């Protein structure tokens, strides 16, 4: 089970910031469309 957590934890650490960036970009695009 230790190997599973060793693989999952780094993945979560990498995916979480990427998800935040994607949400930020998506919200920025929505704002641009709303302004237009």
Beta strands, then each sheet from edge to edge (+ up, - down):
end
